[in-house]
């Protein structure tokens, strides 16, 4: 069966958002696939997308260049959580963000280290159990791990990805 829907994949989906624009009149023609390494945020992602007409898949996958064990650093501001350690050189950096003070050393402080398994996008699509198509559009926002995810997506890029947006 031919799929005529646009398959949008976003890695780092904790906020329940994607980088591809929301266009109400086309939303029913989109398959929205959101990945986040922190499985605790999957219900939040689903809740934030309930109003959309797109088909939604939320995957608690940590993605990188290859399959391996790793540590997920859950930070005080969970949106800064990462497989990478925080760089203390930026602890004193300050900004006024979203109506409050934002001090990097406070917000990126690790509050939990979680042992997790990491897979590559190519590995995900080698499986026959995937119930959604490969990405046409891939966006990545993972606090420093973007390059590793791209390295683990070479086969998928060659076979399906039309565009990539990486933060």
RAGI-V907522 format. One line per field, one symbol per residue. psi: psi as a letter, one per 20 degrees, with the letter a starting at -180 (. if undefined). Layout:
psi=???
This chain:
psi=pppjqpoppppljgijrripqoogiihijpooopqphoiijhhggghijhiqiqpppppmppqbhrprqappoorgoiijqriqqqoihjhipqroplkrpooghghjppipppprpqrqghggjiqijpjqrqphppqpnklijgghghhjjgghghhhphqpop.
